[in-house]
Amino acid sequence: MANTGDMIFRVPFVVSYMSALTRSNQANVILTVRPLASVTHVPPVFMQPGDSVTIAMRGLGQTEPIPVIAEE
């Protein structure tokens, strides 16, 4: 199991970087994954538009599926 201590970039940097790229609001969610989690599969597996993500947090529950959309 991974945690934020395993991240290459610390949370404040990730939030700052994302804030510089896009307008932020209360509904924004920044998702991170373990380094190389997708590219270690053969062939590599990456999320595509049309895929969906469900976010679950212990004690808080989970979201409805969130669609992956292409960058604008």
N, C-alpha and C positions, 0 to 999 in steps of 0.2 A: 504494500500500500504506500502510495506517495503522499507527500504533504508539501506545504508551501516552502519548507526548508530545503526541498529538493529542486526548487525552481532555479533556472539559469538567471533570470531577471527577477528582482524583488517586486512585490506587489505595488509599492508606490511608483516605481519606474513604469510598470505596465499600465497603470491607470493614467499616469502623465502622458505616456506615448499615445495611448488610445484617445485621450482627450484632445491631443493635437491633431489627430486624424479625422475625428468625427464629432459632431455636436452630441453632447451628453444630456440625458434626462433620467428621471427616476426609474424608468423601465429598462434601461440598458443593463445588460449582463455581459461580463467579459469572461469567456471560458478559456481555460488553459488545460493542457494535457501534459503527460509525462514526456520529457524529451525523447524524440525518436519513436514515440509510440506507434505512429502510423507508418513510418518508413522502414521499420524492421520486418513488416509483413512482406512476403514475396508472392505476387507483386505488391508494391506499396499501396496502401489504402488511404484515400483522402476523402473528406466529405465533399459532396457535390450539391449544387442547387437541386432541390426536390427532396433531399434527405431531411430528417428531422432529429431534434435533440430533446430529450426530457431531462430536466435538472431535478435532482433529489438531494435533500439535505436532512440529515438526522434531526428530528425534533421540529422540523418546519414543514415537511411534506414534499410534494413534487409539483412541477408545473405541468400544464398541458403540453403536448408535443409542439416544439418551436421549429418552424420551417427554416432551412438553410437557404439563403438567397445569394445571388451573385453580387459581387461588389459593383458599385455604381461608378 
